[in-house]
Amino acid sequence: MAEVWAKFNTETNAIDSIEKGLFFLGEVKKSPENWKWVVICCHQALYGFAVHVAKGTDDSSVITKTKKGRSMLISFDEALNICKSAMGAREALITSAEEDESIRIINKDFRNNFEHFNPRSWMIDVSGFPIHLRNFVNVTKRVAVDINFYNHLHGEEREKILSVFCRFIEQANELEKIYA
């Protein structure tokens, strides 16, 4: 049997996440439960791109040691704060108050609860998701493409990822109209 390998690095993993987020966004009309996967994928994409910017050329710079000596990746908030300070970036990431609120809501209220789901029933009003995820993805695009000094997105790859971001925003806008 032939071996088949999947290859990822920090950047391609984040790209895969935003592409999967776009896929699941296309599925939310059929099943609103797919918003869970949109949230998880988009969060993973922003986190991945923020880590890619934060690490610069030193992969170990985003790894910390726990008290027990285990290696641990810096947190989502730490990675974003590094992007906002311009370390490893072309320029500092600037976010609006509305974008910061959307990031907080997606990260703290939804992504963390999806990833660490406690036994319970949970009904979610998803009507605000298009706006929050549009803001979230706009920030992700700026981190991935605009401020990322070390990105490897050129030519067709750059056009492809820009198209993914554009289609995501278009679909989020369409869903916002439907939910209004």
C-alpha positions in Angstrom: 0.0 0.0 0.0 1.3 3.5 -0.9 1.8 5.9 1.9 -0.1 9.1 1.7 1.1 12.2 3.6 -0.7 15.4 4.6 1.6 18.3 5.1 0.9 21.4 7.3 2.8 24.3 8.6 1.6 27.2 10.7 0.4 29.1 7.7 -1.1 26.3 5.7 -2.9 25.0 8.8 -4.5 28.5 9.2 -5.4 28.6 5.5 -7.1 25.2 5.8 -9.1 26.4 8.8 -10.5 29.5 7.0 -11.3 27.4 4.0 -13.2 24.9 6.2 -14.9 27.8 7.9 -16.1 29.0 4.5 -17.4 25.5 3.7 -19.4 25.3 6.9 -20.7 28.8 6.4 -22.3 27.5 3.2 -24.0 24.8 5.2 -25.6 26.9 7.9 -28.8 27.5 5.9 -29.4 23.7 5.9 -28.4 23.2 9.5 -27.8 26.1 11.9 -25.8 23.8 14.1 -23.0 24.2 11.5 -22.4 27.7 13.1 -20.4 25.7 15.7 -17.9 24.6 13.0 -17.8 28.1 11.5 -16.8 29.5 14.9 -14.3 26.8 15.6 -12.7 27.0 12.2 -12.5 30.8 12.1 -11.1 31.0 15.6 -8.4 28.5 14.6 -7.6 30.5 11.5 -7.1 33.8 13.3 -5.2 32.1 16.1 -3.0 30.3 13.5 -2.2 33.4 11.5 -1.6 35.5 14.7 0.9 32.8 15.9 2.5 32.9 12.4 3.0 36.7 12.7 4.0 36.5 16.4 6.7 33.9 15.8 8.5 35.8 13.1 11.5 33.7 12.1 11.8 32.0 15.5 9.3 29.2 16.0 10.3 28.7 19.6 9.4 32.3 20.5 5.7 31.4 20.7 6.3 28.4 23.0 6.3 28.7 26.7 7.1 26.2 29.4 4.6 25.2 32.1 5.7 24.8 35.7 5.9 21.0 35.0 8.2 21.7 32.0 5.7 21.0 29.2 5.8 23.0 26.1 2.7 25.1 25.5 1.7 27.5 22.7 1.0 31.1 23.7 -2.6 31.9 24.2 -5.0 33.4 21.6 -5.0 36.7 23.4 -1.2 36.8 23.7 -0.8 36.1 20.0 -3.2 38.9 19.1 -1.5 41.3 21.5 1.8 40.6 19.8 0.2 41.4 16.4 -1.2 44.6 17.9 2.3 45.6 19.0 3.8 45.1 15.5 6.3 42.5 16.7 6.9 40.2 13.7 4.5 42.3 11.5 4.8 44.9 8.8 2.8 47.2 11.0 0.7 46.9 14.2 -2.7 45.3 13.9 -5.4 48.0 14.5 -8.8 46.8 15.4 -12.0 48.8 16.0 -14.0 48.6 19.2 -16.7 46.6 17.2 -14.1 44.1 15.9 -12.7 43.7 19.5 -16.2 43.0 20.8 -16.8 40.5 18.0 -13.5 38.8 18.8 -14.4 38.7 22.5 -17.9 37.2 21.8 -16.6 34.6 19.3 -13.7 33.6 21.5 -15.0 33.7 25.0 -18.8 33.2 24.6 -18.8 30.6 21.8 -15.6 29.0 20.8 -14.5 28.2 24.3 -17.9 26.8 25.1 -17.9 24.7 22.0 -14.4 23.4 22.6 -15.0 22.7 26.3 -18.6 21.7 26.1 -20.1 20.9 29.5 -23.0 18.5 29.9 -26.1 20.6 29.3 -28.6 21.8 26.7 -27.7 25.0 25.0 -29.9 27.0 22.6 -28.1 29.8 20.8 -29.6 32.7 18.9 -27.3 32.6 15.9 -28.8 35.7 14.2 -25.8 37.9 15.4 -23.2 35.4 14.1 -22.9 36.9 10.5 -22.0 40.3 11.8 -19.5 39.0 14.4 -17.9 36.5 12.1 -17.6 39.1 9.3 -15.7 41.3 11.8 -13.7 38.4 13.0 -12.8 37.4 9.4 -11.9 40.9 8.4 -9.3 40.9 11.3 -8.1 37.5 10.2 -7.6 38.8 6.6 -5.5 41.7 7.9 -3.4 39.4 10.1 -2.9 36.9 7.3 -2.3 39.1 4.4 -1.8 42.8 5.3 0.5 42.9 8.3 2.2 39.4 8.1 5.8 40.2 7.2 6.6 36.5 6.9 3.7 35.2 4.9 4.3 33.0 1.9 1.2 33.9 0.1 2.2 35.0 -3.4 0.7 34.8 -6.9 -2.1 32.2 -7.2 -1.9 31.3 -3.4 -2.5 34.9 -2.5 -5.4 35.3 -4.9 -6.9 32.1 -3.6 -6.8 33.1 0.0 -8.1 36.6 -0.8 -11.0 35.0 -2.7 -11.8 32.8 0.3 -11.9 35.9 2.5 -14.1 37.8 0.0 -16.5 34.8 -0.4 -16.8 34.5 3.4 -17.7 38.2 3.7 -20.2 38.0 0.9 -21.9 34.9 2.4 -21.9 36.5 5.9 -23.5 39.6 4.4 -26.2 37.5 2.7 -26.9 35.6 5.9 -27.2 38.9 7.8 -29.9 40.0 5.4 -31.7 36.7 5.8 -31.5 36.9 9.6 -32.6 40.6 9.7 
